[in-house]
Amino acid sequence: MNLPGSTTPGRRSSGAAEQPLLVYADPAFRTQQANPYNAMLYQHLIARGVPVEELTLGNLLRRPPRVVHVHWPELTYLSGRRWRHTGYRIGTFLAALALARLRRGTALVWTVHNLQAHERDYPALQSRLLWAVFPRLVDGFLTLTPSAQDQARAVHPALRSVPGTVTPHGDYRAEVDRSLDRAAARHQLGIEPDVRLLLFVGQVRAYKNVPALIDSFSEVADADARLVVAGQARQGVERDRVIARAARDPRVRTELEFQTPERLSAWLAAADVVVLPYTAVLNSGTALLALSADRPVVAPRMGAIGDLQDAVGRAWVHAYDGELDEAVRAALRMAAESRPEPVDLSAFAWPRIAELTEGAYRGAVARRRSRGIPSRIGRVWATVSQRLLVRRRP
């Protein structure tokens, strides 16, 4: 869905005399189908008059921006298991960023979605190399909750001297089809009209603890309870575990493939409560997605979940501290409760988030300008960078 300003720049922010910002983001719009979070953020920045493009090595070299904004560096720079691939990705990025800083004083901004990579798919030495280098390059960092700032600085000490800004995770109101009512959605999906339906939605990954959720649900002797797991699961041990656990309980249904926006909206409309039994979480876009569909959430009290409960109230977010078995029972109790709709998500409105993000960009640019680069070091960086960039990809 296009938002105002998603195709043509709108008004500039109040600082019209300020230098225009050109932002390269990784990712900007290429992940819109999988998760529209980035696209919605940048569409609202464009509406403020801040041009945003996809970060590529060619763009960075040809036309250095004022800001490079990176979201998940572990996904970008640790995508290969071989040292030469990781080294090439990190090395070329460092080289291109160094040249961009020499030519235009480009600032690097990082949104800290995760403190570390969730999975251990990446070789340890490569991972340590990334986290030893990347945070030291950052001119400003963003977190989605206030508590995440302290955690980010504790895990990455280099951020302690870097300004941080809280830019909340925006809502998904514009992306969720709320025109389908509960009864129609259940008819479409083949769900009985009167059962209490718990839903897990999102990618099935090890830290999301889905097999344990199925086990806990299966311990509840309730013929009118149902659990659906709807989300893409990669081939492997975790997918096999989910399938095996679900096969033991006829009340559990799985759809372990990518959910189209239409299918996702239907599941949310059909559900009574969304359960997210994560073992580790700093932020949860899925919780905002559920709330955007006016569906209550049950999730562990960690990371952003406690902040989210404070923002929208206990009727909408149940942050549990104990065992998952009790959390499942609490979810089934919530499924039988009525609550006024819609949930108030004004704290997660995108225009304000875009304004805060632009302010963080300008602060990072000012910091980069004040730091500068000594001329001798600059010449060395330029020489090394040019040599790195002309080498062929391994």
N, C-alpha and C positions, 0 to 999 in steps of 0.2 A: 504494500500500500504506500503510495506516495504521500508525503507530508508536505505542508506548505514550504516552498523553498527548496524542495528536493531536486528540482531540475534547473532552476535559475536562482542566482543569489538574490536574497531579499535585502532588507535594510541592514546597514552596518550598526554595530553597537555604538553606545554613546560616545566612545572615544574615537570620533571620526578623524581627528588629527593624528591618531596613532598610526604607525606603519601598518600596512595591510599584512595579514598573516596568510602564508601559504603553508598548508599542513599536508604531509604525507603520512598516512596511517597504515599500520599493519596489524590486522586487516582493516580495510575501510568498508567496502561494499561486497567483496567477493564471498563472504560467508552469510549473506543475507538469508538464503534459503534455510541453512542449518540453524542459525540464530540471528534474528534481526537486530539484536542489541546494538552492534556497532553501526549498522546502517541508520538506525533511528537517531543515534547520537550525532552522526555526521550530517544527516539531513537537517537537523535543527541547527547545527553550526553553520551550514550553508545558508540557512534562512537568516542568520545573523550577519551574513556577509563575509564569512570565513571560508574560503575555498579549500576543499579537501579532496585529495586524490590518493589512489592506491600507492603504497610504497613499493618501488622497484629499484633495483640497482641502477638501471638506465636513467630513471627519473632523477634519482639522487645525484648522479654525475652530471646530467645535462642541465638541470635547472634546480639548484639547491633550494630547499624550502626554508622558511623560518623555523619550522618545527617538524621533527619526526616523532610520531606518537606510536609506541609499541605496546601491545596488549599481552601477548603470550610468547615471550622470547623463547621459552623452551620448545614450543611447537615449531617455531621458525628455524632455530639454529641448531637443534638437536634431532633433526628429522632423519638423519642417517646414522647407522651404527658404526660406520668406519671413521677412524680418526681423520682421514683426509677430507671426508665430506664435511664433518663438523668444523675442521680447521678452515676449510675453504669458505664455508658460510660465515663463520665468525670473522675470519680475516678480511674478506671482501667488504663486509659490513663496516668493520672498523676503519678500513682504508677509505671507503666512500664517505663515511661520516666525517673523518678527519679532513678530507678535501672540502666537503660542504661547510665545515666550520671555518676553514681558512677563507673560503670565498664569500660566505654570507653569515657566518656566526650561527649556524644551525643549532638549535637546542634539541635535546633528547628528553622526551617525557614518557614515563612508564606508568600505565595503569596496573596496579598490583592486584590481579585477580586471584592469584595463588601465591603462597609463600614459596613453594617448591612445586615441581611437577608431581601430579597425583600418582601416576604410575611410575614404576621403576623400569620402564622400557629402555631407558637411555643408559649407555655405559657410564659408570661412576666418574671416571676421570674427565670425560667430556662434560658431564653435568657440573662437576666442580669448577672446571675451566670457565664455563659460561657464568656461573654465579660469582666467581671471583672477579670477573672482568666487567660484566654488564652493569651492575649497580653503580660502579665507580664512574661510569660515563654519564649518568643521569643528571639532568639539570632541574628536574621537578618530577614529583611522582604523585599519583592520584590513588586514593583508596575509596571504596564504596561505602565504608562505614568509619566512624571515628575510632573504634577499637582496633580496626585493621591497621591504622597508622603506627601505633605502638608495636604491634606484632611485626609489621614489615621492618621497622627499624631494629627490632631485636634480632631478627633473622639475618638481615642485611645491614650490618653496621655502617656501611658507606652512606646509607640514606639518612643517617643521623644529622648530617650537616646540609641536607638538601631539603628545601621547602616542600611540604606536603599539603595537598588539598583534598577535602572530602567532596566527592561528586557522586551522589547516590545512584544506585542502579535504577534506571527509569522503568516505568510501567509498560505493559504490553497491550494496553487498551486498544490501540489502533490495529493490532495484529490478531486479536481474538474475535472470532465471530460469535457475538452473544445473542444473535437473533434466534438461534435454535434452543428451544426449551428442553427441560430435563426429560419429559415424556417422549418427545419426538426423537431426541438423541438416543434414548434407550431403545426405542423401536428400531431405529436405523442400525444400531450396533448389535442388536439381538440380546439385550440385557433385560431381565425381568423388571417390570415397572415398580415393584414394591420392595426390592431388596436394598440393603445398605451397601453401597459400593465404595470401596477404598481404591484409590488409583495411585500407582507409581508411574510417572511419566518422565521421559528424558533418556539420554544415553545410558545404557547399562554398563557400568564400569565397576571395577573391584571395590573402590572406596565408597560406592553408593550402597553396598550392603544388601542387595536385593535378595540373594538366597536366604539370608537371615530373616528378612521381612516375610518371605513366604513361610518359613518355618514357624515364626511367631504367629502369623495369621492361622496356620493350620492347627495350632494349639487351642484355638477358640472354637468351642462346640456351638456353633450358631448356624443353623440351616439357612437363615435369611441374610447371611453376610457373603459378600463377594470381594475378590481382589483381582484387579487387572494390572498387568505390567505392560506398558506400551512405550516402546522406545528401541532404538537401534542397538543391537548387541553384536560386537565383532565375533567372528568365529574364534573359538578358543575355550579355555577352561571355564571362564565365568559364564559364558552363554550356555555351555553344557550343564553347569550346576543349576542355573535357573530352570532350564527345561526339565531336568530330572526332579527337582523339588516340586515344580508345578504339576508334574504328572501324577504325584501322589494325592492331590487334592482336587476333586472335580469343581470345587468352587473357585479355583484359581485359573485365570485365563491370561495367556501371553500373546503379544504381538511384537516380536523382536526384530522389527525392521523400521526403517525411517518412516516417521509419521508426517504426512503432508499437513499443511496448515489446516485444511478442512477436516481431516481425520482427527488432528489434535484438538481442534475446537469442539468436535463432537464428543470426544472422550471427556473433556473438561465439563461440558454441559451435562453429561450423563452422571458424572461422579458426585458423591456426597462430600468426600474429604480426600485431599491429596496427601499422601504419606511419603516423606523423604528421609529414609533411615540412615543417613550418611554416617560414616565413621570419622570423616574429616571434612570440614567445610569452612572456608573463609567468607565466601559470598555464594548466593544462590539465585541465579536468574529464574530457575524453575519455580521457586517459591513466589516470585513476583508474577510469573506467568499464571500460576494458579489463582492468586489474588486478583489478577486482572480479569479473570473469568468469574470472579465472585465465588471462589471455592476456598474453604478454610484449609489450613496447612498444619500438619503435625511433623515436627522435625526436632533433632537434638539441639539443646541449648549450647551452641558453639558458633563461633564466627558471627555472621550477620543475623542469625536467627533471633537472638535475644533483642537486638536493635529493632528488627522487624516487628517482633511482638510488641515492643514498647510503642512503635509508631502506629500500628493499626488496632491494637487491643487483643486481649486474650480470647475473645470470641472468634477471632479470625486466625490467630497463630497460637498453637499450643507448643511451647518449647519445653521438651521433656528432659529431665535430668537422670532418670533411672533406666530401667531395663526396657528393651524394645517390646517385650511381651506386654508390659503395662501401657506403652505408647499405642500399641495396636488397639487395646481395649478402650483407651481414651478416644482414639479416632472413631471407633464404632459408636461410642456415646455421643460424640460430636455430630455424627451422621444423622442422629435422631433429633437433634436440636434445630430449632429455627433461629434465624438471625436476620436483622434488617439488611437489605441490599440497596445499593451497592456498597462495597467497602470503600472507605475514604482513602484514596491513594494520592491526595494532593501533594504529599511530601515527596512524591516520586515523579513529578511533572517534568517532562523533557525540556521545555523552554528554560526553566531555572537551572537545570543540570548543564545545558549548553552554555549558559552565561557563566557558570562557575568554571567550566572547562576552558572557555576562552580566557578567563582571568588567569587561570593556572598557566596557560600557554604564554601569556604576556609576561608573567613573572619569571618563567623559565628562560625566555628570550633575554630579559633584562639581566638575569643572573649570568647567562652565557656571555653576554656583552661585557659585563663587569669583570669576568674572569680572564677573558682574552687568552691569547697564546703568544708567548715570547717569540720573537722573530726567528731566533736560531732553532728553537724546537719546531717551530712551524715549518722551516725549510726541510728539516730532517723528516718530519711527518709527511710532507708533500712528496719527497723523494721515495720514501718507503711505500707510501700509498700507491703511487703511480706504478711502481714495479710490481706490487701485488696484483693490481687490477689488470695488468696486461698479460699476466700469466694465464695459461689455458686452464679451464675447469678440469679437475681430475676426473 
